[in-house]
Amino acid sequence: MTERNARRGGRPGAPERADTDQVRRQNRSLVLSTVRRRAPIARVDLGTATRLSPATITAITADLISEGLISAVTVEHAPRAPEADGEPPAPSVRGRPRILLQLNAEVAYVLAVKVAFNKIVLVVADYEGTVIARREESPPTLRETRASFPRLLVALIHDFLAAEKVPLRRVAEIGIAAQGFVDQNTGSVVWSPAFSERDIELVRPVRRAFGIPCFITNDANMIAQALHWADPVVYGGTFAVIFVDYGVGLGLFVGDKLHAGADGSAAEIGHMNHIPGGPLCRCGRRGCLEAFVADYAIWREASAMSPDTDPADARPSAADLLALEAAAKAGDARIAGIYHDAGRALGYGIARLMALVNPGRIVFTGASTRAFPLIEAAMHEGIADALVEDLRRNTIFQTLPWDQDMIITGLIADALARLDSEVFAATDITRRTEIELPREERA
């Protein structure tokens, strides 16, 4: 027994074995994630990208091939993959064919579910992240109750998988992204503009119905996850995504990790109070930032409605918003002033975010970013008024066109990353003849 183990009272070699297993798990996860991002990739390029030794790469990839997680393909004079630091690939040298590694797409599927106002999107992706089936449903969500919506969701998932002939045994995880506040501890939608009732539990009913691990998250979080997945260099470290549309959402990465808080409801910037006692927000409170910036807030003010008007009664159409934007751009001073005030309010909210977490990059997206030229100058005025220059000089601001699939992409990326790091990175599955996916007790 080593001196360290003797002091701990453990059995000989136990900590060393635990340390070794942990290192192997981390290395397997690193190899899987690198193959996922850069496949097809040769072992030598994989070693360069991961900085693991040739012996380690050989051992890990041999195990992953034997388990069916990755496959090797022979390619004549294949070009080398880009270097890990982004440098151009070295010229390929003619000679014997190269053996390239890629993921086995059929190892596992993930199901992504987006829950929004009067819309449910269901998507199945394979282990490579390729979408293989998709469906959109338009149920009147406001009519659903705490009891009825979980049943509806389970039925929609069941019908979707059956219609698309997706084997349930291949589905490794179900991810749900919802508008509003979610509680990951209870697996519930605490509040959402999509529903008239609160505390709608979704994770447990789905787990019971299908016996498949399930998680729930906020939709804005998955936008940030999608960007990080697409380009972890640009969208890495500490950065924020501000989603402006039917509401104002925030996805936040801190130290290269998604920050969801204690229960998944972190970063609700839209519901930070801007002016106490201000206009009515969809959450039922008054003066939230969203009540000054979201599309319904702009429309309510432009239509000369009372600030007490329920946001549900101030829902503009896409045509309504386009008309407002056109009027402001054409010189309508009143409408332009409304956008200016919204931009300034957003700037004050962003200044608080910058003071708290010091993001290196802030990205704006959502359908309302179409009107960003109308609010951008005022937003920067608000930031400058609320925050000293020293705390804002290094942050990069970026606007991205809205892509509704970003939320789904984030769900898929999140689920696959979890499979890589928590399921398939485990060393106790080596040399199995068939991959066993995690399953839970069904009701």
N, C-alpha and C positions, 0 to 999 in steps of 0.2 A: 504494500500500500504506500502511495506517495505521501509525502509530508502533508501536502494540501488536503488529500483525501482523508488522512488520519484525523486531521483537525476537524473536518466536516463530518466525520463518522460515516462516510459513504463507502460503497464497495470499491475494490481496486479497479481503476480504469474507467469508472462510470462517467465522471465529468469529461475526460478526454474523449470518450465515445460520443457523448452528447455534443461536444464541440465539433468533432469530425462530422457527425450527421448534419449539424447545422450548416457547416461549410459546404458540404455536398449539396444540401438542399438549395442554398443560395446560388451555387454554381449552376445547378440544373435550371433554376429559374432564370438566371442570366442568359444561359445558352438558349432556352426556349424563347425568351422575349427578343433576343437578338435575331434568331432565325425568323421569328414572326415579322420583324421590321424589315429585314434585308434579304429574305429568301428570293430566289435560290442563291445559296452562298456556300463557298468551298470551306473546308475545315481550316485552311491556312488563314483565310479572311475572317473566319469566325474567331480564331485565336487572336488576331490583330484587334478586332472590334471589342472583344471581351477582356483582353490582356490575360487570358488564362494560358497555361503552358500547353504545348502540343500534346503531352501525355494526358493531361486532364481533359482536353478537348476530345482526344481519341476515346478515352474511357467513357465520358458522358454521352457522346454521340452514339457510341456503340450500344449503350444501354437504351437510349431513347429510340434507336432504330429497332432494337429487339422488342421493345414494348409497343411499337407501332405508332409512337407519337410523331416521329419524323421519318422521312424516307430519303434515300439517296438516288439521284438520277445522274446518268452519264451524259455529258454534253461535249461535243467536239469543239475544242478551242474556245471555250466560253470566256467572255470578258470577266476580269476581276471585279469584285464588288468595290464600292467606294470605301476609302479609308475611314476609320472611326472619327477622325477629326474633320471630316468633310472634304478632304483633299481629293482630287480626281484619282480614279483608279490607275494602278500601274499598268502599262501595256501588257497584253497577254502574250505569252510566248508559245509558238507552235511546238507541238510535241504530242505527248499522249493525252487522250481526252481527260477532262476534269470531272471529278465527282462533286456534285453540288447537293446541298441539303435543303429540304423544304418540309413544311408541316404536312401532316396527314389531315386533310380537310375533314375526313369522315370520322375522326376520333370522337368528336363531341359537337353538339349544337348548343347555341344559347338563344333564348327567347327574350326579345326586348319589347316592352309594352309602354307606350306613352299615353297618359291619361290627361286630357285637357277638356275645356268647355265644349260639350257636345261632340267630342271626338275621341276615339280610341284607335291608336295605331299599333298593330302587332307585326313584328318582324322576326324571322328566324335567320340566324347566320351560322355558318359552319365554323370549324376550328381555325380556319384561316381568316375569318372575319368577313367572308363573302356572303352577301344577302342571298338567300335561296328561296324565300317566300315572304310575301308582304300582304297585309290587308288593312283597310281603313273602315271603321264603323262610325256611325253618327247617331248614337243614342241621345235622347234628351236628358243630359246628366242632372240638370236641376230637379228633375222629377224623381230621381233615384234617392233611396233612403239608406240609412246606415246598414240596414239588413238586406236590402235588395241589390245594391250595387256589387257587393262581393259575389253574390250568386250570378249576376249578369256577367261579371268579368270572367269567372270560372267557365261559364257556358261559352263565352266568346272564344276563350283560349282553346277549349276542348274542340269546338267546331272548326276552328282555324287549323289546328294540328291535324285533325282527321281529314279535312278537305284537301290539305296539302300533302297528305300521306307522310307526315313527319313522325318517325318512330319515337314514342315517348321515352324509350330507354336511351335514346341518343341525346336527349335534352339534359344538359348538365346544370343549367341555372336559368332562372327567370328573373329578369330585372324590370322594375316598374319605376317610371319617372312621372311625377305628378306636379301640377301647378300648386303653388301655395306652400303651407307649412307641413312638413312631414316629421314624424317621430320614428326614427329607426329602431329605437328600443322596443316600441310596441308594434312596429310594422304598420303604422296608421297614417292616413291623411288627416292631420289635425284640423286644418282649415284649407279650403280651396274655393276659388271663385267658380269652379265647375260644379260645386254641390251646394245644396241648401242646408244640409246637415253637417255637423262636425264629427271628428273622431271616427272616421270610417276605416275599420281595420281591413287590410288587404293581404298582408303577407301570410298570416296564419291560415286563412281560408284557402289560399292558393297552394300553400305547402300541403295542407291536408288533402286537397283534391287530387294533387298530382304526385305527391311524395318527392318533390324536387326542391332543392334549396332555392330560396327566393329572397330578394332584397328590394328595398324601396329607397328612393332618393328624390331630391328636388330637381326639377327640369333644368334650372340654370346651372346647377352643379355639373350636369352632364354635357353642357356646352363647353365648359372649361375642360372637362375630361377629354372631349373630342379634339379640341385644339392641342392639348398636351400630347395626345396619342399621335396626331398627325405630324407634329414637329416639336419634340421635347426640348430642342435647343432654343428655339424662338419663344415657345410657350412653356417655359420651365422656371425653376426658382420660385420667386414670389410674384404672381401676376393675378390680375382680376379681369373677369368678363362681366360687363354690365349689359343686361338684356332689357331693352326698352320696347314695349309692345302693348299688350293688354294690361301689363303691369310693369314694374321695375324689379328685375331680379339680379342676383349677383352670384357668380361662381368664383370661388377663391382658392388659389393654390398658394400654400406657404411652405417654403423649403422643399419644393418639388413634390409636395403631396396635397391632395385635395383636402381642404379644411371644411369639415361639416359640423364641427362642434360636438357637444356632449351627446346630442340625440339626433343630429342630422339637420337641425333648423338654423344653423349658423348663416351669417352673411345675408340676412334679410334686409338689405339696404333700403328697399322700397318702403319698409314699414318702420324705419327710423323717423322720429318726429321732426318735421321741418319747422312748422309754426303751430304751437299749441292752440287748440280750438279752431284750427283751420278747416278747409273743406272736408267733406265726408269721404273716407276711403272705403274700398271694397271690404276691408277687414272689419269694418264697423267702428273704427276709431276715427279721430279727426286730426288733420294736419300732417298725415304721413307724407313722406316725399313723393310717393306714388300718386297721391291725390293732386299733385301739382304738375307731374311730368308724363304720366301714362296717357295713352290715346284717349281714354274716356275723360280724363281731366282737361285735356286740350279741347275736346269737343264740347264738354259741359260749359266751359268758359266762353268758347266762341259762339255757342248757341244762346248765351245769356241766361242759362239756367241758374237756379239758386245753387250755391255751394252745398246746400243740404240735400240736393237731389241724389237719390240712390244711384250709384254707378251702374247698377243693372238697368236703369232707365236711361242711361246716357251712353249706349254702346254704338259707336259710329261704324258705318260700313267702310270698306276700303275706298269706295268712291267718295264718301264724305271726307275722308282724310286727304285724299288726293286733291279735292276741291279746295280745302283749307290751305294746303301747301301751295297750290297754284296762286291763290289769292295773296298769300304772304309774299311770294316771289314777285308778284305783279305790282306790289307796292301798297297793299292794304295795310295801313299803319296799325289798325287795331289788331288784326290777326297776327301781324308780324310781332307786335308787342306781347301777345300771348305766348308765342314761341320763345321770345326773348326772356320772359319771366320764367318759363319752364326750364330753359337752359341755365339760368342763374341759380334756380333752386337745385338743379342737378349738380351744378358746380359746388354748392355748399355741401351736399351729401358726399361728393367725391373727395372733397378736402378732408372730411372726417376720416374717410377710408384711408387716404394717403397718410394722414398723421398717425393712424393706428398701426398699419402694417407695412408702410413704405413699399408699395408694389413697384417693380421695375417696369412693368407694362400694364396698361389698362386698355382693354379691347371693348369696343361698343358694337353690339349687333342686335338683331331683332327687326321686325317689320318697320318700326318707327325710325330706324336709322336712315331711312330714305329722306327724312326731314332734317337730318343732322346739320346740313349747312345753315339751317334757320336757327339752330340753338347753339352751335359750336362756339361762336365768339362770346356769347353771354355765359356759357358754361365756364370758359376759361377766365372770364371776369369774376365769376363767383369763386372759383378756386383761388385766384390771386387775392381776392378780398379776404378770404377765410384762412389762408395758409401762407406763412412766410416763404419767401423765395427759396431759402436753403432747403426746405422740405419738399419742394416740388420740381426742382430743376433737372433731376435725373430720370424722371418718369417718362416713358414713351407712351404716346396716345395713338391708338389705331382704330380705324373703323372697318368692319367686315360686312359685306353684303349678307343678308339673312338667308340661311339655308335651313329649312324646317327639319331636315334629316340630321342636323348636328346633334340633337338630343338623342335620337336613336343611335347614331354613331358612338356617342359617349357611353350609352348603356352597353353596347356590344363590347367596346374597348374595356370598360370597367369589368365586365363579366369574364372576358378572356384573360385579362391580366390576373384576375383572382384565380382562375383555373391554373394558369402557369405557375403562380407563386405558392398557392395553398394546396392544390390537389396534385398536379402532375410533377411538381418539383419534389414531392415526397420520395424519399429513397426506398421506402418499404414496398413500392410497387414494381421494383425492378424484376425483370425476368418473368413477369406474368404473361400468360399467353393472350389474355384479352384485357383491355382496359376496363376497370370497374369505376363507374361514375358514382359520386356521392348520392345517396338516397336518404329520405326521411320517412318516418312512419306515416302511412296514409290512414285517413279516418275510415 
